[in-house]
């Protein structure tokens, strides 16, 4: 078991299931930024009403795809797989707030 630290690591990785029409969900491992709760609340307020990509760029900093993680490639993902934004945010939130599904 990993030793507990009072201050969380700056990043964490999670597998995100991306819904794909007519296919099984695709799996992408994202590297997420850990924000303290106040910071995350401030980000949400700042970006309220803005495109989802703006929020995703604040919470994610990498992925397991061959293509570089950047705004252009993230937009390509969102345009091709419209449910991907919600899937990424749901996974981040579930991990951040410790809401894990039981097997």
C-alpha positions, 0 to 999 in steps of 0.5 A: 500500500502506498504511504499516505502523504498530507500533500497530494502528488501534483499529477495522477493518471486515470484510464478514461473510457471514451464512447465510440459510435458502433464500437466498444469504448476506447481507452485513453490514459490521461495524466491529470493535474491535482488541484486543491479544492479552492483552486478547482472551484476558482477554475470552475467559476472562471470558466463557467459558460466557456467551451469545455476544452478550456476546462479540460486544458486546466485539468489534464496535461497528458495522455497515452495517445501517440499524438501530442497532448495539446489544444489542437489534438484535444479539439480533434478528439472532442470533435470526433467523439462528442461524448469524450469531454463529459467522459473525461470530466466524469473520470477526473471528478470521480477520482478527485473526489474519491467516488469509485464504482465497486466491481 
